[in-house]
Amino acid sequence: MGDLHRSVFLKELKDTFPDLISEINAQYGLLHLEISVLADYARRAIAAGAKKDVVSCFKLTEKYYRDGNDQLRNAIGVSFVEHLDLGNAQWAWDLLGPVLKSIYLQLADAGMAKPLPYLR
């Protein structure tokens, strides 16, 4: 377990994605909802082929999953990784860090994330 926590994550999230600040602030201080805002942004970036934005999302979530406390790790797994839409975006899968790839595959094996056709 790491020592990074919600307030450190939110500061970096807001610094990295200032356009999301008002939407994040509207989530009643609930970590899973705040991370869902980032997940929605990542899904839109993947759909648009916005590689730079996807990389930024993945780097941030990889860092905080790897070094975050239990609450952050759970929220990133459940509210970010589980909801990534990577089925038609192998390029995005290739950008995902090793820790989050492992989590995604575990979720897919458990039926909680969509299996990826290009990994068969």
Sequence and secondary structure as in RCSB ss.txt:
>XXXX:A:sequence
MGDLHRSVFLKELKDTFPDLISEINAQYGLLHLEISVLADYARRAIAAGAKKDVVSCFKLTEKYYRDGNDQLRNA
IGVSFVEHLDLGNAQWAWDLLGPVLKSIYLQLADAGMAKPLPYLR
>XXXX:A:secstr
   B HHHHHHHHHHH GGGHHHHHTTTT HHHHHHHHHHHHHHHHHHT HHHHHHHHHHHHHHHHHB HHHHHH
HHHHTGGG   TT HHHHHHS HHHHHHHHHHHHTTSS   GGG 
